[in-house]
Amino acid sequence: MRVTHVITRLIVGGAQENTVATVLGLRDMGLEMQLLSGPTTGPEGSLESIFDTTPGLLSIVPELVRPVHPWKDWIALQKLTRLFRARCPDVVHTHSGKAGVLGRLAAHRAGVPLIVHTIHGPSFGAFQGALPNFVFTAAEKRAARVTTHFVVVADAMKQQYLAAGIGQTDQYTRIFSGFDLQPYLCAADDAKLRAKWGLEPKDIVIGKIARLFKLKGHDDLIAIAPEIVREHPRVKFLLVGDGAWRKRFEHAVASASLRRHFVFTGLVAPTEIPALVGIMDILVHLSRREGLPRALPQALAAGRPVVAYDCDGAGEVCIPNETGFLVPPGDKARLTSSLLQLTRDAELRRRLGQRGQAFVRAHFGVELMVEHIHSLYMKLAAERGLRPA
């Protein structure tokens, strides 16, 4: 079977890591794979180097840019159409907003028999204004008319898209965004790594893994930090990641006289994340827009409890009083009380983390994700009477 995946950019992020793992995993299963991406820009880092040892697997389409740009968007649509016509894939599988719309429309124009789209997070919602919501919803509806099947990383995405009139119920399949569990299962509270980041053995470390940008919830965490620190002076906040709002957050921390309680790691390679999770006692995730945050199952795989805003698919992993605490978005009082409860009770942290680890073991292995996607392709091909190339 010949398969082409398309994504807007290969920054360091959950959707991108999911896509890379899928492409490499399906290639190892014998499928003929290709990945098309727009150029990777920004402070979030790039995953393109992963393909340095596999020439020809990744191709960059320069005009496939993230912002709306009518001229470049039209050129990207033409280029993608030509690429699909030349390669004749059995499946085009798209990811992210811009590549999801242009890639599906181009695949339809090129006569690709199976067009699959993964919804990693919503393109529309309360996080943006009425005009962008109208535009993105209309674009998603147009692309849905040529979509064979949707993969969602959380059932919440299916519910949101169906409520918006996008697709039919039987067009959706939930496949959790898997990852290599072993480094997280082995993650340890390394005293040397703590020391590297200025953390002492007795510090209670509340970690957050996210781009330093809007809608990620760093503002709320910084706002409640003084109350947390007043009760537990040994609490430290470890912020993993980089982004355009880093200086803003650093200024907010300094203005609150909390510099010694916050550690900004900056951009780190994905391979370094398990070790950083290992030195955390709690992981907090406060995003207002994310299909199912990978940071939550990653922390649970390491046996660390989680606190998350009840947004999109977070509640499908952050199960109240089972793997952590779910908080209404923006409820700083509940967020504070949840974090304080965990900082006070080491046994509670251990119990929630242990249950979370068992849950993730059963559902989030990367091999399981790849097998599910492969099975979906075979099922769709059989339903269409397709004899793959």
Rosetta blueprint (number, residue, H / E / L):
1 M L
2 R E
3 V E
4 T E
5 H E
6 V E
7 I E
8 T L
9 R L
10 L L
11 I E
12 V L
13 G L
14 G H
15 A H
16 Q H
17 E H
18 N H
19 T H
20 V H
21 A H
22 T H
23 V H
24 L H
25 G H
26 L H
27 R H
28 D H
29 M L
30 G L
31 L L
32 E E
33 M E
34 Q E
35 L E
36 L E
37 S E
38 G L
39 P L
40 T L
41 T L
42 G L
43 P L
44 E L
45 G L
46 S E
47 L L
48 E H
49 S H
50 I H
51 F H
52 D L
53 T L
54 T L
55 P L
56 G L
57 L L
58 L E
59 S E
60 I E
61 V L
62 P L
63 E L
64 L L
65 V L
66 R L
67 P L
68 V L
69 H L
70 P H
71 W H
72 K H
73 D H
74 W H
75 I H
76 A H
77 L H
78 Q H
79 K H
80 L H
81 T H
82 R H
83 L H
84 F H
85 R H
86 A H
87 R H
88 C L
89 P L
90 D L
91 V E
92 V E
93 H E
94 T E
95 H E
96 S L
97 G H
98 K H
99 A H
100 G H
101 V H
102 L H
103 G H
104 R H
105 L H
106 A H
107 A H
108 H H
109 R H
110 A L
111 G L
112 V L
113 P L
114 L E
115 I E
116 V E
117 H E
118 T E
119 I E
120 H L
121 G L
122 P L
123 S L
124 F L
125 G L
126 A L
127 F L
128 Q L
129 G L
130 A H
131 L H
132 P H
133 N H
134 F H
135 V H
136 F H
137 T H
138 A H
139 A H
140 E H
141 K H
142 R H
143 A H
144 A H
145 R L
146 V L
147 T L
148 T L
149 H E
150 F E
151 V E
152 V E
153 V L
154 A L
155 D H
156 A H
157 M H
158 K H
159 Q H
160 Q H
161 Y H
162 L H
163 A H
164 A L
165 G L
166 I L
167 G L
168 Q L
169 T H
170 D H
171 Q H
172 Y E
173 T E
174 R E
175 I L
176 F L
177 S L
178 G L
179 F E
180 D L
181 L L
182 Q H
183 P H
184 Y H
185 L H
186 C L
187 A L
188 A L
189 D L
190 D L
191 A H
192 K H
193 L H
194 R H
195 A H
196 K H
197 W L
198 G L
199 L L
200 E L
201 P L
202 K L
203 D L
204 I E
205 V E
206 I E
207 G E
208 K E
209 I E
210 A L
211 R L
212 L L
213 F L
214 K L
215 L L
216 K L
217 G L
218 H H
219 D H
220 D H
221 L H
222 I H
223 A H
224 I H
225 A H
226 P H
227 E H
228 I H
229 V H
230 R H
231 E H
232 H L
233 P L
234 R L
235 V E
236 K E
237 F E
238 L E
239 L E
240 V E
241 G E
242 D L
243 G L
244 A L
245 W L
246 R H
247 K H
248 R H
249 F H
250 E H
251 H H
252 A H
253 V H
254 A H
255 S H
256 A L
257 S L
258 L L
259 R H
260 R H
261 H H
262 F E
263 V E
264 F E
265 T E
266 G E
267 L L
268 V L
269 A L
270 P H
271 T H
272 E H
273 I H
274 P H
275 A H
276 L H
277 V H
278 G H
279 I L
280 M L
281 D L
282 I E
283 L E
284 V E
285 H E
286 L L
287 S L
288 R L
289 R L
290 E L
291 G L
292 L L
293 P L
294 R L
295 A H
296 L H
297 P H
298 Q H
299 A H
300 L H
301 A H
302 A L
303 G L
304 R L
305 P L
306 V E
307 V E
308 A E
309 Y E
310 D L
311 C L
312 D L
313 G L
314 A H
315 G H
316 E H
317 V L
318 C L
319 I L
320 P E
321 N L
322 E L
323 T L
324 G E
325 F E
326 L E
327 V E
328 P L
329 P L
330 G L
331 D L
332 K H
333 A H
334 R H
335 L H
336 T H
337 S H
338 S H
339 L H
340 L H
341 Q H
342 L H
343 T H
344 R H
345 D L
346 A H
347 E H
348 L H
349 R H
350 R H
351 R H
352 L H
353 G H
354 Q H
355 R H
356 G H
357 Q H
358 A H
359 F H
360 V H
361 R H
362 A H
363 H H
364 F L
365 G E
366 V H
367 E H
368 L H
369 M H
370 V H
371 E H
372 H H
373 I H
374 H H
375 S H
376 L H
377 Y H
378 M H
379 K H
380 L H
381 A H
382 A H
383 E H
384 R L
385 G L
386 L L
387 R L
388 P L
389 A L
